């Protein structure tokens, strides 16, 4: 399956105009603002090799001033119950309690199983595209 989200570059490459946090501004003892500045970053085999003063004239991928963050971690996700890739559904007022949700899942999970692999792959691709590098997934184990 082809995913719509792909890495922009692999191997060794450089980024310019990368915004990084450099410190804080305080009002007495309270942090009131984050200080940032632009930098050039060298990447090798998926790891930062060097952080240098920004060189906006370099022949590097332009990060356009976006903030660079560490990879994100999703510590609670249900790949088996994702509705991602299906038509949007409004939240139902009929599913307010745990008992209501269990009954709903017993009804919907057999239908979801038909496309669960494809939807899980699409959701993983989406997570990776937005910077998630670790996902702790949960799934149901029951007769359904």
N, C-alpha and C positions, 0 to 999 in steps of 0.2 A: 504494500500500500504506500502511495506517495503522500507525504505530509506537506501541508502548506507552509510549515515553518522550518526553515533550514538555517544552519550556522552561516553567518556572513563571511567568515574566513576561517581557514584551518592552517595548521603549521605555525610558521613564524611570521608575524606581522606587527605593524605599529598603528597606534591610534593617536590622533591629535585632537585638541579641544575637548579633552575629557575633564569633566568637573569632579573634583574630589573635595571632601571635607578637610579643612585645615585647622579647625579649632572652634571656639565658642566666643560669643560676646556676652558679657555679664552686666547685670544691674545689681550691684552689691553682690550677694551670693547666688542670685538666680540667673540661670541661663536664659537669655532672651532671644538669641539668634545664633545660627550656625554660620561660621565663616567658610567660604569655599574659594577655590581658584582653579584655573585651567592648567592641565598638564598634558604631556605626551607620555604614552605608555607603550612599552615593548612587550609583546606576548610571544612565548615560545612553548609549543606543545601544551597549550591550554593553561599555562601558568604565567603570572606576571614576572618578567625578567628584570624590568627596570621602570622606574618612574622618574621622569626628567622634566625640566622646565618646558613649558609648552612652546612648540615651534609651529605656528599656524601656516607656515609656507612649505612645510615638509610634504613629501609624497606619501602620506599615510591616510588610513581611513579616517574620515571626519566624524567625530562623535557629536558634533554640533552643540557642544556645551551641556549635553545630558549628564546627569549624575551617575557615576559608576558605583554600584553597590555589590556587596558579596552575594554569592548565590543564595537563593531563598530556599527554605525548607517548609514543606506542607506536612504538618504532623497529624492531620486527620482528614482523610479523603476516602470516599467510597467509589472505587473504580467500577464495582459490580452494579451500582445503582445509579450511575450517572445518566442524566437525561441529555447530556451534551450531544449535539448532532440531531436531536429530535425537534419537532416543532415546539415552540415556547408554550408553556402551560402556566396559568395563573395559580397562585397558592390557593388551595381550597379551604374554606372555613370548616369543612367536614372533617379535616384531619388535624385536630387540636391536641389530642392526647397520644401517649405512646401506644395505647390499645388501638386507636384509630389508624396510626401509622403502620402498625404490624398488619392489620387487616388489609390496608391499601397495598402494602408491599407483597402480601401473599397473592393479591390479584395481579399486580403489575410485573413482578419479577419473571414469571414464565414468559411474558411477552418480551421483556427486555433481553432475555437470554439469547434470542435469535440474532441480535446485533451487538451483543455485549463486547466481543473482542474488538470490533471495529470502533465502537464508541470509546472504549477504554484507550485504544491506541491514539485516537484523535485527542482525547483529554490529556494524555501524557505529552503529546506533541505540543499542545497549547501551553501546558505548564512549563515545559522546557523553553518554549519561545519567550515566555515572560520571566525567565530567570530561575525557575524552581529546579534545583539540582538534586533534591531528595524528597521522596514522598513516602509517608507511612500510611499504607492503605488498610482498610478494614473491609470485611466482607461477611455476608450472612452464611451460616451453616445451619440449614434446617431442611425439612422435607421439601419445601418449595424449591 
